[in-house]
Amino acid sequence: MSGGYFSNAGQFLVGVIFGFYILTVMLRFLLQAARADFYNPLSQFLVKLTNPPLRPLRRLIPGIAGLDMAAVVLMLALQVIELLLLAWIGGASMHPWVLFVVALTELLKLLLYVYLIAIIIQVIVSWIAPHGHNPVLSLINQLTAPVMRPLQRRIPPISGLDLSPLVVLIILNLLIMAIPHLRAALISLM
């Protein structure tokens, strides 16, 4: 079954569908954690898309320190299901510990990429339309503020140019590069 058109198409579709929904849940979780504008149209879209599975989960899984742990459990469960489906379509199997570690590190990688892409969008928009306002850009600013603020306080602008996004992008890339090593180290604990 592995290697054929239908296998590749099936893996592609599973990856797209699960990837989109996991990203949606992650964005909702991050925007909630950053206390972003709940009434923003994009926030409302994310809420409506993710409420069906999150409402019942919240009855079972309480939040911790203001973080929506139901969303974390949902992301992890969806990532595990995606990996299981991909392995099944490819004719492979995974040990439960390996499955858990891969799911966890994939979510961590997605988290880092969300911030990486959000900061790149923020930088590009600051060059093109520095004083423009858009509901999506407002959310991106609110999302990246907790990551950017600490460095913006420590790195003063040079001739009006804020270099903190460059430093954050370098740090994010270094963390993304470390994920395969982290995954290998965790799997070796088995």
C-alpha beads as a LAMMPS data file, in Angstrom:
LAMMPS data file: protein, C-alpha beads

190 atoms
189 bonds

1 atom types
1 bond types

-500.0 500.0 xlo xhi
-500.0 500.0 ylo yhi
-500.0 500.0 zlo zhi

Masses

1 110.0

Atoms # bond

1 1 1 0.000 0.000 0.000
2 1 1 2.920 2.382 0.576
3 1 1 4.327 4.446 -2.257
4 1 1 1.334 4.500 -4.614
5 1 1 -0.688 7.476 -5.731
6 1 1 -3.571 6.775 -3.358
7 1 1 -1.225 6.360 -0.424
8 1 1 0.485 9.670 -1.195
9 1 1 -2.839 11.408 -1.813
10 1 1 -4.253 10.004 1.427
11 1 1 -1.227 11.146 3.434
12 1 1 -1.446 14.579 1.819
13 1 1 -5.154 14.954 2.647
14 1 1 -4.704 13.755 6.232
15 1 1 -1.799 16.173 6.665
16 1 1 -3.745 19.125 5.257
17 1 1 -6.978 18.494 7.169
18 1 1 -5.370 17.728 10.518
19 1 1 -2.676 20.367 10.045
20 1 1 -5.263 23.065 9.391
21 1 1 -7.372 22.163 12.402
22 1 1 -4.401 21.781 14.753
23 1 1 -3.168 25.193 13.598
24 1 1 -6.623 26.639 14.236
25 1 1 -6.712 25.268 17.782
26 1 1 -3.153 26.451 18.410
27 1 1 -3.923 29.970 17.197
28 1 1 -6.960 30.091 19.461
29 1 1 -4.852 28.880 22.406
30 1 1 -2.064 31.400 21.733
31 1 1 -4.452 34.313 21.227
32 1 1 -6.221 33.418 24.478
33 1 1 -2.889 33.182 26.292
34 1 1 -1.843 36.583 24.879
35 1 1 -5.246 38.015 25.864
36 1 1 -5.803 39.197 22.305
37 1 1 -8.990 40.922 21.168
38 1 1 -11.750 38.321 21.474
39 1 1 -14.109 40.348 19.268
40 1 1 -11.700 40.555 16.346
41 1 1 -13.272 38.848 13.269
42 1 1 -10.386 36.360 13.021
43 1 1 -10.706 35.535 16.734
44 1 1 -14.415 34.931 16.286
45 1 1 -13.706 32.668 13.293
46 1 1 -11.250 30.619 15.372
47 1 1 -13.695 30.411 18.283
48 1 1 -16.563 29.209 16.093
49 1 1 -14.365 26.640 14.374
50 1 1 -12.899 25.225 17.580
51 1 1 -15.824 25.465 20.023
52 1 1 -17.503 22.134 19.105
53 1 1 -14.716 19.902 20.486
54 1 1 -13.451 22.356 23.117
55 1 1 -16.708 22.958 24.981
56 1 1 -17.171 19.350 26.134
57 1 1 -13.435 18.980 26.820
58 1 1 -13.453 22.016 29.108
59 1 1 -15.960 20.277 31.348
60 1 1 -13.419 17.489 31.869
61 1 1 -10.117 19.386 31.712
62 1 1 -9.740 22.566 33.768
63 1 1 -7.478 25.419 32.822
64 1 1 -4.193 25.920 34.646
65 1 1 -2.840 29.397 35.430
66 1 1 -5.140 30.977 32.849
67 1 1 -4.095 28.542 30.109
68 1 1 -6.712 26.532 28.240
69 1 1 -5.499 22.996 28.937
70 1 1 -8.443 21.548 27.005
71 1 1 -6.972 23.128 23.870
72 1 1 -3.558 21.611 24.653
73 1 1 -5.086 18.153 25.119
74 1 1 -7.109 18.569 21.914
75 1 1 -4.000 19.572 19.926
76 1 1 -2.048 16.631 21.298
77 1 1 -4.889 14.181 20.593
78 1 1 -5.322 15.481 17.040
79 1 1 -1.576 15.272 16.420
80 1 1 -1.487 11.669 17.684
81 1 1 -4.465 10.727 15.490
82 1 1 -2.817 12.367 12.481
83 1 1 0.415 10.450 13.062
84 1 1 -1.480 7.184 13.513
85 1 1 -3.407 7.736 10.274
86 1 1 -0.241 8.664 8.381
87 1 1 1.523 5.560 9.698
88 1 1 -1.462 3.358 8.847
89 1 1 -1.713 4.756 5.298
90 1 1 2.034 4.276 4.873
91 1 1 1.870 0.738 6.220
92 1 1 4.004 1.475 9.281
93 1 1 3.515 1.304 13.015
94 1 1 4.791 3.398 15.921
95 1 1 5.587 2.545 19.505
96 1 1 3.300 4.551 21.858
97 1 1 6.244 6.425 23.452
98 1 1 7.644 7.348 20.028
99 1 1 4.177 8.411 18.915
100 1 1 3.798 10.665 21.969
101 1 1 7.279 12.195 21.575
102 1 1 6.808 12.844 17.852
103 1 1 3.376 14.400 18.473
104 1 1 4.739 16.631 21.226
105 1 1 7.750 17.782 19.205
106 1 1 5.603 18.400 16.125
107 1 1 3.362 20.675 18.186
108 1 1 6.403 22.466 19.568
109 1 1 7.717 22.948 16.035
110 1 1 4.343 24.304 14.900
111 1 1 4.320 26.733 17.832
112 1 1 7.743 28.055 16.861
113 1 1 6.736 28.357 13.199
114 1 1 3.582 30.285 14.154
115 1 1 5.719 32.883 15.917
116 1 1 8.331 32.853 13.150
117 1 1 5.764 33.525 10.419
118 1 1 3.867 36.077 12.515
119 1 1 7.052 38.075 13.122
120 1 1 8.042 37.914 9.448
121 1 1 4.573 39.220 8.492
122 1 1 4.907 41.958 11.101
123 1 1 8.307 43.028 9.735
124 1 1 7.165 43.045 6.106
125 1 1 4.047 45.044 6.923
126 1 1 6.129 47.547 8.908
127 1 1 8.150 48.190 5.742
128 1 1 5.180 48.379 3.361
129 1 1 2.508 50.127 5.434
130 1 1 4.007 51.094 8.799
131 1 1 0.936 52.988 9.999
132 1 1 -1.746 50.839 8.373
133 1 1 -4.448 49.167 10.436
134 1 1 -5.954 45.798 9.752
135 1 1 -7.799 43.449 12.163
136 1 1 -5.444 40.562 11.307
137 1 1 -2.350 42.707 11.856
138 1 1 -3.756 43.841 15.166
139 1 1 -4.025 40.198 16.257
140 1 1 -0.510 39.446 15.000
141 1 1 0.829 42.343 17.070
142 1 1 -1.027 41.086 20.141
143 1 1 0.192 37.528 19.511
144 1 1 3.864 38.444 19.141
145 1 1 3.989 41.093 21.889
146 1 1 4.836 38.649 24.721
147 1 1 7.746 37.282 22.674
148 1 1 8.967 40.604 21.306
149 1 1 8.590 42.913 24.325
150 1 1 11.395 41.479 26.486
151 1 1 13.938 41.900 23.693
152 1 1 12.597 45.292 22.627
153 1 1 13.299 46.518 26.152
154 1 1 16.884 45.256 26.026
155 1 1 17.783 46.137 22.434
156 1 1 17.350 49.835 21.702
157 1 1 16.479 50.893 18.142
158 1 1 19.478 51.894 16.061
159 1 1 18.739 54.971 13.924
160 1 1 15.035 54.248 14.334
161 1 1 15.440 50.615 13.206
162 1 1 14.159 47.953 15.614
163 1 1 16.534 44.979 15.460
164 1 1 14.686 42.877 18.036
165 1 1 12.664 40.986 15.378
166 1 1 15.932 39.852 13.783
167 1 1 17.199 38.542 17.135
168 1 1 13.889 36.775 17.839
169 1 1 13.917 35.200 14.364
170 1 1 17.451 33.894 14.948
171 1 1 16.454 32.446 18.329
172 1 1 13.329 30.831 16.860
173 1 1 15.351 29.259 14.039
174 1 1 17.897 27.905 16.521
175 1 1 15.073 26.376 18.568
176 1 1 13.530 24.824 15.431
177 1 1 16.930 23.345 14.562
178 1 1 17.144 21.843 18.076
179 1 1 13.827 19.977 17.820
180 1 1 15.161 16.885 15.959
181 1 1 17.884 16.547 18.601
182 1 1 15.329 16.923 21.389
183 1 1 13.127 14.301 19.708
184 1 1 16.030 11.874 19.373
185 1 1 17.046 12.401 23.007
186 1 1 13.493 11.801 24.248
187 1 1 13.049 8.717 22.105
188 1 1 16.351 7.313 23.384
189 1 1 14.909 7.431 26.932
190 1 1 12.598 4.580 25.965

Bonds

1 1 1 2
2 1 2 3
3 1 3 4
4 1 4 5
5 1 5 6
6 1 6 7
7 1 7 8
8 1 8 9
9 1 9 10
10 1 10 11
11 1 11 12
12 1 12 13
13 1 13 14
14 1 14 15
15 1 15 16
16 1 16 17
17 1 17 18
18 1 18 19
19 1 19 20
20 1 20 21
21 1 21 22
22 1 22 23
23 1 23 24
24 1 24 25
25 1 25 26
26 1 26 27
27 1 27 28
28 1 28 29
29 1 29 30
30 1 30 31
31 1 31 32
32 1 32 33
33 1 33 34
34 1 34 35
35 1 35 36
36 1 36 37
37 1 37 38
38 1 38 39
39 1 39 40
40 1 40 41
41 1 41 42
42 1 42 43
43 1 43 44
44 1 44 45
45 1 45 46
46 1 46 47
47 1 47 48
48 1 48 49
49 1 49 50
50 1 50 51
51 1 51 52
52 1 52 53
53 1 53 54
54 1 54 55
55 1 55 56
56 1 56 57
57 1 57 58
58 1 58 59
59 1 59 60
60 1 60 61
61 1 61 62
62 1 62 63
63 1 63 64
64 1 64 65
65 1 65 66
66 1 66 67
67 1 67 68
68 1 68 69
69 1 69 70
70 1 70 71
71 1 71 72
72 1 72 73
73 1 73 74
74 1 74 75
75 1 75 76
76 1 76 77
77 1 77 78
78 1 78 79
79 1 79 80
80 1 80 81
81 1 81 82
82 1 82 83
83 1 83 84
84 1 84 85
85 1 85 86
86 1 86 87
87 1 87 88
88 1 88 89
89 1 89 90
90 1 90 91
91 1 91 92
92 1 92 93
93 1 93 94
94 1 94 95
95 1 95 96
96 1 96 97
97 1 97 98
98 1 98 99
99 1 99 100
100 1 100 101
101 1 101 102
102 1 102 103
103 1 103 104
104 1 104 105
105 1 105 106
106 1 106 107
107 1 107 108
108 1 108 109
109 1 109 110
110 1 110 111
111 1 111 112
112 1 112 113
113 1 113 114
114 1 114 115
115 1 115 116
116 1 116 117
117 1 117 118
118 1 118 119
119 1 119 120
120 1 120 121
121 1 121 122
122 1 122 123
123 1 123 124
124 1 124 125
125 1 125 126
126 1 126 127
127 1 127 128
128 1 128 129
129 1 129 130
130 1 130 131
131 1 131 132
132 1 132 133
133 1 133 134
134 1 134 135
135 1 135 136
136 1 136 137
137 1 137 138
138 1 138 139
139 1 139 140
140 1 140 141
141 1 141 142
142 1 142 143
143 1 143 144
144 1 144 145
145 1 145 146
146 1 146 147
147 1 147 148
148 1 148 149
149 1 149 150
150 1 150 151
151 1 151 152
152 1 152 153
153 1 153 154
154 1 154 155
155 1 155 156
156 1 156 157
157 1 157 158
158 1 158 159
159 1 159 160
160 1 160 161
161 1 161 162
162 1 162 163
163 1 163 164
164 1 164 165
165 1 165 166
166 1 166 167
167 1 167 168
168 1 168 169
169 1 169 170
170 1 170 171
171 1 171 172
172 1 172 173
173 1 173 174
174 1 174 175
175 1 175 176
176 1 176 177
177 1 177 178
178 1 178 179
179 1 179 180
180 1 180 181
181 1 181 182
182 1 182 183
183 1 183 184
184 1 184 185
185 1 185 186
186 1 186 187
187 1 187 188
188 1 188 189
189 1 189 190
